[in-house]
Amino acid sequence: MSKLGINLKEVKCPNCGAVQPKVRTPKNFSQFLWGGNTCANCGTEMDKFGKEIKK
């Protein structure tokens, strides 16, 4: 998958399975530019497709 595109499907956290909100608040500049989220349940950072971002 590329960073480009729009994901309209439901996204779940890859670690805990929590459903991520459709309306999100970016936690960093990368999430602001490319989409993605940080799970409120376990703190896992993921891209807009629900794939974990490892640092």
PDB file of N, CA, C, O and CB in Angstrom:
ATOM      1  N   MET A   1       0.837  -1.188   0.000  1.00  0.00           N
ATOM      2  CA  MET A   1       0.000   0.000   0.000  1.00  0.00           C
ATOM      3  C   MET A   1       0.872   1.237   0.000  1.00  0.00           C
ATOM      4  O   MET A   1       1.977   1.241   0.543  1.00  0.00           O
ATOM      5  CB  MET A   1      -0.947   0.006   1.207  1.00  0.00           C
ATOM      6  N   SER A   2       0.367   2.264  -0.605  1.00  0.00           N
ATOM      7  CA  SER A   2       1.110   3.511  -0.610  1.00  0.00           C
ATOM      8  C   SER A   2       0.479   4.470   0.394  1.00  0.00           C
ATOM      9  O   SER A   2      -0.605   4.211   0.916  1.00  0.00           O
ATOM     10  CB  SER A   2       1.140   4.134  -2.029  1.00  0.00           C
ATOM     11  N   LYS A   3       1.158   5.564   0.654  1.00  0.00           N
ATOM     12  CA  LYS A   3       0.625   6.567   1.567  1.00  0.00           C
ATOM     13  C   LYS A   3      -0.533   7.327   0.941  1.00  0.00           C
ATOM     14  O   LYS A   3      -1.350   7.921   1.645  1.00  0.00           O
ATOM     15  CB  LYS A   3       1.720   7.538   1.983  1.00  0.00           C
ATOM     16  N   LEU A   4      -0.600   7.305  -0.383  1.00  0.00           N
ATOM     17  CA  LEU A   4      -1.659   8.026  -1.078  1.00  0.00           C
ATOM     18  C   LEU A   4      -2.953   7.235  -1.028  1.00  0.00           C
ATOM     19  O   LEU A   4      -2.940   6.011  -0.896  1.00  0.00           O
ATOM     20  CB  LEU A   4      -1.261   8.309  -2.532  1.00  0.00           C
ATOM     21  N   GLY A   5      -4.058   7.933  -1.132  1.00  0.00           N
ATOM     22  CA  GLY A   5      -5.346   7.256  -1.157  1.00  0.00           C
ATOM     23  C   GLY A   5      -6.170   7.599   0.066  1.00  0.00           C
ATOM     24  O   GLY A   5      -5.715   8.250   1.006  1.00  0.00           O
ATOM     25  N   ILE A   6      -7.392   7.133   0.006  1.00  0.00           N
ATOM     26  CA  ILE A   6      -8.344   7.378   1.087  1.00  0.00           C
ATOM     27  C   ILE A   6      -8.855   6.030   1.567  1.00  0.00           C
ATOM     28  O   ILE A   6      -9.173   5.162   0.754  1.00  0.00           O
ATOM     29  CB  ILE A   6      -9.527   8.302   0.621  1.00  0.00           C
ATOM     30  N   ASN A   7      -8.935   5.850   2.852  1.00  0.00           N
ATOM     31  CA  ASN A   7      -9.473   4.631   3.420  1.00  0.00           C
ATOM     32  C   ASN A   7     -10.821   4.952   4.044  1.00  0.00           C
ATOM     33  O   ASN A   7     -10.896   5.712   5.009  1.00  0.00           O
ATOM     34  CB  ASN A   7      -8.501   4.014   4.464  1.00  0.00           C
ATOM     35  N   LEU A   8     -11.888   4.377   3.497  1.00  0.00           N
ATOM     36  CA  LEU A   8     -13.228   4.601   4.022  1.00  0.00           C
ATOM     37  C   LEU A   8     -13.711   3.427   4.867  1.00  0.00           C
ATOM     38  O   LEU A   8     -14.823   3.450   5.396  1.00  0.00           O
ATOM     39  CB  LEU A   8     -14.198   4.852   2.884  1.00  0.00           C
ATOM     40  N   LYS A   9     -12.873   2.404   4.992  1.00  0.00           N
ATOM     41  CA  LYS A   9     -13.246   1.216   5.761  1.00  0.00           C
ATOM     42  C   LYS A   9     -12.971   1.431   7.245  1.00  0.00           C
ATOM     43  O   LYS A   9     -12.198   2.309   7.628  1.00  0.00           O
ATOM     44  CB  LYS A   9     -12.483  -0.020   5.251  1.00  0.00           C
ATOM     45  N   GLU A  10     -13.618   0.612   8.070  1.00  0.00           N
ATOM     46  CA  GLU A  10     -13.393   0.657   9.510  1.00  0.00           C
ATOM     47  C   GLU A  10     -11.961   0.219   9.814  1.00  0.00           C
ATOM     48  O   GLU A  10     -11.477  -0.766   9.256  1.00  0.00           O
ATOM     49  CB  GLU A  10     -14.416  -0.242  10.258  1.00  0.00           C
ATOM     50  N   VAL A  11     -11.295   0.943  10.689  1.00  0.00           N
ATOM     51  CA  VAL A  11      -9.918   0.625  11.063  1.00  0.00           C
ATOM     52  C   VAL A  11      -9.910   0.140  12.507  1.00  0.00           C
ATOM     53  O   VAL A  11     -10.504   0.755  13.393  1.00  0.00           O
ATOM     54  CB  VAL A  11      -8.977   1.863  10.883  1.00  0.00           C
ATOM     55  N   LYS A  12      -9.218  -0.987  12.722  1.00  0.00           N
ATOM     56  CA  LYS A  12      -9.065  -1.539  14.070  1.00  0.00           C
ATOM     57  C   LYS A  12      -7.587  -1.537  14.432  1.00  0.00           C
ATOM     58  O   LYS A  12      -6.722  -1.690  13.570  1.00  0.00           O
ATOM     59  CB  LYS A  12      -9.659  -2.984  14.164  1.00  0.00           C
ATOM     60  N   CYS A  13      -7.315  -1.362  15.704  1.00  0.00           N
ATOM     61  CA  CYS A  13      -5.948  -1.398  16.202  1.00  0.00           C
ATOM     62  C   CYS A  13      -5.363  -2.787  15.963  1.00  0.00           C
ATOM     63  O   CYS A  13      -6.007  -3.787  16.278  1.00  0.00           O
ATOM     64  CB  CYS A  13      -5.896  -1.027  17.707  1.00  0.00           C
ATOM     65  N   PRO A  14      -4.140  -2.865  15.408  1.00  0.00           N
ATOM     66  CA  PRO A  14      -3.542  -4.170  15.152  1.00  0.00           C
ATOM     67  C   PRO A  14      -3.148  -4.933  16.424  1.00  0.00           C
ATOM     68  O   PRO A  14      -2.945  -6.146  16.372  1.00  0.00           O
ATOM     69  CB  PRO A  14      -2.335  -3.997  14.286  1.00  0.00           C
ATOM     70  N   ASN A  15      -3.038  -4.243  17.557  1.00  0.00           N
ATOM     71  CA  ASN A  15      -2.647  -4.906  18.805  1.00  0.00           C
ATOM     72  C   ASN A  15      -3.836  -5.292  19.674  1.00  0.00           C
ATOM     73  O   ASN A  15      -3.934  -6.442  20.101  1.00  0.00           O
ATOM     74  CB  ASN A  15      -1.726  -4.010  19.591  1.00  0.00           C
ATOM     75  N   CYS A  16      -4.735  -4.362  19.943  1.00  0.00           N
ATOM     76  CA  CYS A  16      -5.836  -4.658  20.865  1.00  0.00           C
ATOM     77  C   CYS A  16      -7.187  -4.841  20.172  1.00  0.00           C
ATOM     78  O   CYS A  16      -8.136  -5.310  20.801  1.00  0.00           O
ATOM     79  CB  CYS A  16      -5.949  -3.556  21.878  1.00  0.00           C
ATOM     80  N   GLY A  17      -7.295  -4.483  18.897  1.00  0.00           N
ATOM     81  CA  GLY A  17      -8.537  -4.679  18.153  1.00  0.00           C
ATOM     82  C   GLY A  17      -9.598  -3.615  18.358  1.00  0.00           C
ATOM     83  O   GLY A  17     -10.721  -3.762  17.875  1.00  0.00           O
ATOM     84  N   ALA A  18      -9.262  -2.543  19.066  1.00  0.00           N
ATOM     85  CA  ALA A  18     -10.229  -1.470  19.301  1.00  0.00           C
ATOM     86  C   ALA A  18     -10.521  -0.735  17.991  1.00  0.00           C
ATOM     87  O   ALA A  18      -9.610  -0.428  17.222  1.00  0.00           O
ATOM     88  CB  ALA A  18      -9.702  -0.481  20.375  1.00  0.00           C
ATOM     89  N   VAL A  19     -11.802  -0.458  17.752  1.00  0.00           N
ATOM     90  CA  VAL A  19     -12.200   0.289  16.559  1.00  0.00           C
ATOM     91  C   VAL A  19     -11.767   1.735  16.722  1.00  0.00           C
ATOM     92  O   VAL A  19     -12.000   2.350  17.763  1.00  0.00           O
ATOM     93  CB  VAL A  19     -13.738   0.194  16.317  1.00  0.00           C
ATOM     94  N   GLN A  20     -11.137   2.271  15.690  1.00  0.00           N
ATOM     95  CA  GLN A  20     -10.634   3.642  15.727  1.00  0.00           C
ATOM     96  C   GLN A  20     -11.712   4.601  15.229  1.00  0.00           C
ATOM     97  O   GLN A  20     -12.500   4.245  14.353  1.00  0.00           O
ATOM     98  CB  GLN A  20      -9.346   3.780  14.873  1.00  0.00           C
ATOM     99  N   PRO A  21     -11.752   5.805  15.777  1.00  0.00           N
ATOM    100  CA  PRO A  21     -12.791   6.766  15.374  1.00  0.00           C
ATOM    101  C   PRO A  21     -12.594   7.249  13.944  1.00  0.00           C
ATOM    102  O   PRO A  21     -11.468   7.341  13.455  1.00  0.00           O
ATOM    103  CB  PRO A  21     -12.801   7.963  16.321  1.00  0.00           C
ATOM    104  N   LYS A  22     -13.706   7.555  13.282  1.00  0.00           N
ATOM    105  CA  LYS A  22     -13.643   8.088  11.913  1.00  0.00           C
ATOM    106  C   LYS A  22     -13.069   9.506  11.929  1.00  0.00           C
ATOM    107  O   LYS A  22     -12.287   9.870  11.050  1.00  0.00           O
ATOM    108  CB  LYS A  22     -15.054   8.084  11.253  1.00  0.00           C
ATOM    109  N   VAL A  23     -13.450  10.295  12.915  1.00  0.00           N
ATOM    110  CA  VAL A  23     -12.908  11.646  13.073  1.00  0.00           C
ATOM    111  C   VAL A  23     -11.761  11.539  14.068  1.00  0.00           C
ATOM    112  O   VAL A  23     -11.958  11.127  15.211  1.00  0.00           O
ATOM    113  CB  VAL A  23     -14.014  12.680  13.563  1.00  0.00           C
ATOM    114  N   ARG A  24     -10.579  11.906  13.636  1.00  0.00           N
ATOM    115  CA  ARG A  24      -9.393  11.694  14.446  1.00  0.00           C
ATOM    116  C   ARG A  24      -8.702  13.005  14.757  1.00  0.00           C
ATOM    117  O   ARG A  24      -8.925  14.018  14.093  1.00  0.00           O
ATOM    118  CB  ARG A  24      -8.435  10.753  13.747  1.00  0.00           C
ATOM    119  N   THR A  25      -7.865  12.969  15.772  1.00  0.00           N
ATOM    120  CA  THR A  25      -7.017  14.100  16.128  1.00  0.00           C
ATOM    121  C   THR A  25      -5.580  13.657  15.938  1.00  0.00           C
ATOM    122  O   THR A  25      -5.099  12.812  16.693  1.00  0.00           O
ATOM    123  CB  THR A  25      -7.280  14.591  17.600  1.00  0.00           C
ATOM    124  N   PRO A  26      -4.871  14.205  14.943  1.00  0.00           N
ATOM    125  CA  PRO A  26      -3.486  13.787  14.713  1.00  0.00           C
ATOM    126  C   PRO A  26      -2.599  14.092  15.916  1.00  0.00           C
ATOM    127  O   PRO A  26      -2.708  15.155  16.527  1.00  0.00           O
ATOM    128  CB  PRO A  26      -2.927  14.474  13.469  1.00  0.00           C
ATOM    129  N   LYS A  27      -1.724  13.150  16.248  1.00  0.00           N
ATOM    130  CA  LYS A  27      -0.809  13.318  17.388  1.00  0.00           C
ATOM    131  C   LYS A  27       0.566  13.799  16.952  1.00  0.00           C
ATOM    132  O   LYS A  27       1.363  14.228  17.787  1.00  0.00           O
ATOM    133  CB  LYS A  27      -0.670  12.008  18.150  1.00  0.00           C
ATOM    134  N   ASN A  28       0.856  13.735  15.651  1.00  0.00           N
ATOM    135  CA  ASN A  28       2.151  14.202  15.163  1.00  0.00           C
ATOM    136  C   ASN A  28       1.999  14.694  13.720  1.00  0.00           C
ATOM    137  O   ASN A  28       0.933  14.568  13.118  1.00  0.00           O
ATOM    138  CB  ASN A  28       3.222  13.070  15.252  1.00  0.00           C
ATOM    139  N   PHE A  29       3.074  15.251  13.183  1.00  0.00           N
ATOM    140  CA  PHE A  29       3.030  15.845  11.846  1.00  0.00           C
ATOM    141  C   PHE A  29       2.768  14.805  10.752  1.00  0.00           C
ATOM    142  O   PHE A  29       2.073  15.087   9.777  1.00  0.00           O
ATOM    143  CB  PHE A  29       4.336  16.569  11.561  1.00  0.00           C
ATOM    144  N   SER A  30       3.324  13.612  10.917  1.00  0.00           N
ATOM    145  CA  SER A  30       3.114  12.541   9.938  1.00  0.00           C
ATOM    146  C   SER A  30       1.639  12.145   9.860  1.00  0.00           C
ATOM    147  O   SER A  30       1.107  11.945   8.768  1.00  0.00           O
ATOM    148  CB  SER A  30       3.970  11.313  10.297  1.00  0.00           C
ATOM    149  N   GLN A  31       0.986  12.034  10.998  1.00  0.00           N
ATOM    150  CA  GLN A  31      -0.444  11.713  11.009  1.00  0.00           C
ATOM    151  C   GLN A  31      -1.253  12.848  10.385  1.00  0.00           C
ATOM    152  O   GLN A  31      -2.264  12.606   9.726  1.00  0.00           O
ATOM    153  CB  GLN A  31      -0.928  11.442  12.449  1.00  0.00           C
ATOM    154  N   PHE A  32      -0.814  14.057  10.590  1.00  0.00           N
ATOM    155  CA  PHE A  32      -1.492  15.203  10.003  1.00  0.00           C
ATOM    156  C   PHE A  32      -1.419  15.153   8.477  1.00  0.00           C
ATOM    157  O   PHE A  32      -2.417  15.394   7.798  1.00  0.00           O
ATOM    158  CB  PHE A  32      -0.880  16.509  10.523  1.00  0.00           C
ATOM    159  N   LEU A  33      -0.232  14.837   7.934  1.00  0.00           N
ATOM    160  CA  LEU A  33      -0.042  14.809   6.487  1.00  0.00           C
ATOM    161  C   LEU A  33      -0.643  13.578   5.824  1.00  0.00           C
ATOM    162  O   LEU A  33      -1.335  13.698   4.812  1.00  0.00           O
ATOM    163  CB  LEU A  33       1.418  14.877   6.170  1.00  0.00           C
ATOM    164  N   TRP A  34      -0.388  12.391   6.382  1.00  0.00           N
ATOM    165  CA  TRP A  34      -0.692  11.138   5.697  1.00  0.00           C
ATOM    166  C   TRP A  34      -1.858  10.371   6.286  1.00  0.00           C
ATOM    167  O   TRP A  34      -2.249   9.341   5.737  1.00  0.00           O
ATOM    168  CB  TRP A  34       0.501  10.271   5.706  1.00  0.00           C
ATOM    169  N   GLY A  35      -2.420  10.836   7.374  1.00  0.00           N
ATOM    170  CA  GLY A  35      -3.484  10.087   8.030  1.00  0.00           C
ATOM    171  C   GLY A  35      -2.885   9.148   9.055  1.00  0.00           C
ATOM    172  O   GLY A  35      -1.666   9.074   9.205  1.00  0.00           O
ATOM    173  N   GLY A  36      -3.718   8.454   9.737  1.00  0.00           N
ATOM    174  CA  GLY A  36      -3.259   7.544  10.771  1.00  0.00           C
ATOM    175  C   GLY A  36      -3.786   7.967  12.119  1.00  0.00           C
ATOM    176  O   GLY A  36      -4.462   8.987  12.255  1.00  0.00           O
ATOM    177  N   ASN A  37      -3.465   7.166  13.111  1.00  0.00           N
ATOM    178  CA  ASN A  37      -4.027   7.411  14.429  1.00  0.00           C
ATOM    179  C   ASN A  37      -3.138   6.771  15.486  1.00  0.00           C
ATOM    180  O   ASN A  37      -2.301   5.921  15.184  1.00  0.00           O
ATOM    181  CB  ASN A  37      -5.470   6.867  14.523  1.00  0.00           C
ATOM    182  N   THR A  38      -3.333   7.191  16.720  1.00  0.00           N
ATOM    183  CA  THR A  38      -2.728   6.550  17.865  1.00  0.00           C
ATOM    184  C   THR A  38      -3.878   5.991  18.693  1.00  0.00           C
ATOM    185  O   THR A  38      -4.782   6.729  19.083  1.00  0.00           O
ATOM    186  CB  THR A  38      -1.826   7.546  18.693  1.00  0.00           C
ATOM    187  N   CYS A  39      -3.844   4.689  18.960  1.00  0.00           N
ATOM    188  CA  CYS A  39      -4.930   4.023  19.677  1.00  0.00           C
ATOM    189  C   CYS A  39      -5.056   4.600  21.086  1.00  0.00           C
ATOM    190  O   CYS A  39      -4.077   4.663  21.830  1.00  0.00           O
ATOM    191  CB  CYS A  39      -4.690   2.494  19.736  1.00  0.00           C
ATOM    192  N   ALA A  40      -6.263   5.017  21.442  1.00  0.00           N
ATOM    193  CA  ALA A  40      -6.508   5.564  22.776  1.00  0.00           C
ATOM    194  C   ALA A  40      -6.479   4.461  23.830  1.00  0.00           C
ATOM    195  O   ALA A  40      -6.255   4.735  25.010  1.00  0.00           O
ATOM    196  CB  ALA A  40      -7.857   6.297  22.815  1.00  0.00           C
ATOM    197  N   ASN A  41      -6.703   3.221  23.411  1.00  0.00           N
ATOM    198  CA  ASN A  41      -6.760   2.092  24.341  1.00  0.00           C
ATOM    199  C   ASN A  41      -5.366   1.613  24.752  1.00  0.00           C
ATOM    200  O   ASN A  41      -5.103   1.413  25.937  1.00  0.00           O
ATOM    201  CB  ASN A  41      -7.536   0.942  23.714  1.00  0.00           C
ATOM    202  N   CYS A  42      -4.454   1.425  23.754  1.00  0.00           N
ATOM    203  CA  CYS A  42      -3.153   0.839  24.065  1.00  0.00           C
ATOM    204  C   CYS A  42      -1.958   1.692  23.626  1.00  0.00           C
ATOM    205  O   CYS A  42      -0.820   1.369  23.966  1.00  0.00           O
ATOM    206  CB  CYS A  42      -3.055  -0.505  23.426  1.00  0.00           C
ATOM    207  N   GLY A  43      -2.196   2.776  22.875  1.00  0.00           N
ATOM    208  CA  GLY A  43      -1.116   3.677  22.484  1.00  0.00           C
ATOM    209  C   GLY A  43      -0.357   3.289  21.231  1.00  0.00           C
ATOM    210  O   GLY A  43       0.663   3.903  20.921  1.00  0.00           O
ATOM    211  N   THR A  44      -0.829   2.281  20.498  1.00  0.00           N
ATOM    212  CA  THR A  44      -0.164   1.860  19.269  1.00  0.00           C
ATOM    213  C   THR A  44      -0.382   2.893  18.176  1.00  0.00           C
ATOM    214  O   THR A  44      -1.505   3.347  17.959  1.00  0.00           O
ATOM    215  CB  THR A  44      -0.676   0.483  18.815  1.00  0.00           C
ATOM    216  N   GLU A  45       0.692   3.264  17.486  1.00  0.00           N
ATOM    217  CA  GLU A  45       0.586   4.195  16.366  1.00  0.00           C
ATOM    218  C   GLU A  45       0.397   3.378  15.090  1.00  0.00           C
ATOM    219  O   GLU A  45       1.111   2.403  14.855  1.00  0.00           O
ATOM    220  CB  GLU A  45       1.853   5.122  16.266  1.00  0.00           C
ATOM    221  N   MET A  46      -0.573   3.786  14.270  1.00  0.00           N
ATOM    222  CA  MET A  46      -0.877   3.061  13.035  1.00  0.00           C
ATOM    223  C   MET A  46      -1.125   4.014  11.886  1.00  0.00           C
ATOM    224  O   MET A  46      -1.418   5.191  12.094  1.00  0.00           O
ATOM    225  CB  MET A  46      -2.086   2.159  13.228  1.00  0.00           C
ATOM    226  N   ASP A  47      -1.004   3.495  10.659  1.00  0.00           N
ATOM    227  CA  ASP A  47      -1.310   4.306   9.492  1.00  0.00           C
ATOM    228  C   ASP A  47      -2.822   4.301   9.258  1.00  0.00           C
ATOM    229  O   ASP A  47      -3.569   3.700  10.029  1.00  0.00           O
ATOM    230  CB  ASP A  47      -0.553   3.782   8.239  1.00  0.00           C
ATOM    231  N   LYS A  48      -3.268   4.965   8.206  1.00  0.00           N
ATOM    232  CA  LYS A  48      -4.707   5.094   7.959  1.00  0.00           C
ATOM    233  C   LYS A  48      -5.376   3.786   7.552  1.00  0.00           C
ATOM    234  O   LYS A  48      -6.602   3.702   7.492  1.00  0.00           O
ATOM    235  CB  LYS A  48      -4.944   6.120   6.891  1.00  0.00           C
ATOM    236  N   PHE A  49      -4.565   2.765   7.272  1.00  0.00           N
ATOM    237  CA  PHE A  49      -5.102   1.455   6.901  1.00  0.00           C
ATOM    238  C   PHE A  49      -5.097   0.486   8.078  1.00  0.00           C
ATOM    239  O   PHE A  49      -5.556  -0.647   7.935  1.00  0.00           O
ATOM    240  CB  PHE A  49      -4.301   0.868   5.747  1.00  0.00           C
ATOM    241  N   GLY A  50      -4.589   0.906   9.243  1.00  0.00           N
ATOM    242  CA  GLY A  50      -4.565   0.074  10.436  1.00  0.00           C
ATOM    243  C   GLY A  50      -3.319  -0.767  10.583  1.00  0.00           C
ATOM    244  O   GLY A  50      -3.290  -1.689  11.397  1.00  0.00           O
ATOM    245  N   LYS A  51      -2.288  -0.471   9.812  1.00  0.00           N
ATOM    246  CA  LYS A  51      -1.010  -1.200   9.917  1.00  0.00           C
ATOM    247  C   LYS A  51      -0.125  -0.475  10.932  1.00  0.00           C
ATOM    248  O   LYS A  51       0.041   0.743  10.863  1.00  0.00           O
ATOM    249  CB  LYS A  51      -0.287  -1.304   8.511  1.00  0.00           C
ATOM    250  N   GLU A  52       0.441  -1.232  11.872  1.00  0.00           N
ATOM    251  CA  GLU A  52       1.271  -0.644  12.934  1.00  0.00           C
ATOM    252  C   GLU A  52       2.513   0.022  12.351  1.00  0.00           C
ATOM    253  O   GLU A  52       3.159  -0.518  11.454  1.00  0.00           O
ATOM    254  CB  GLU A  52       1.682  -1.721  13.956  1.00  0.00           C
ATOM    255  N   ILE A  53       2.835   1.197  12.871  1.00  0.00           N
ATOM    256  CA  ILE A  53       4.041   1.914  12.494  1.00  0.00           C
ATOM    257  C   ILE A  53       5.068   1.661  13.572  1.00  0.00           C
ATOM    258  O   ILE A  53       4.892   2.077  14.718  1.00  0.00           O
ATOM    259  CB  ILE A  53       3.776   3.443  12.303  1.00  0.00           C
ATOM    260  N   LYS A  54       6.143   0.979  13.210  1.00  0.00           N
ATOM    261  CA  LYS A  54       7.209   0.667  14.165  1.00  0.00           C
ATOM    262  C   LYS A  54       8.278   1.728  14.072  1.00  0.00           C
ATOM    263  O   LYS A  54       8.616   2.186  12.980  1.00  0.00           O
ATOM    264  CB  LYS A  54       7.809  -0.737  13.905  1.00  0.00           C
ATOM    265  N   LYS A  55       8.808   2.118  15.204  1.00  0.00           N
ATOM    266  CA  LYS A  55       9.822   3.172  15.237  1.00  0.00           C
ATOM    267  C   LYS A  55      11.163   2.618  15.541  1.00  0.00           C
ATOM    268  O   LYS A  55      12.139   3.365  15.609  1.00  0.00           O
ATOM    269  CB  LYS A  55       9.476   4.224  16.241  1.00  0.00           C
TER     270      LYS A  55
END
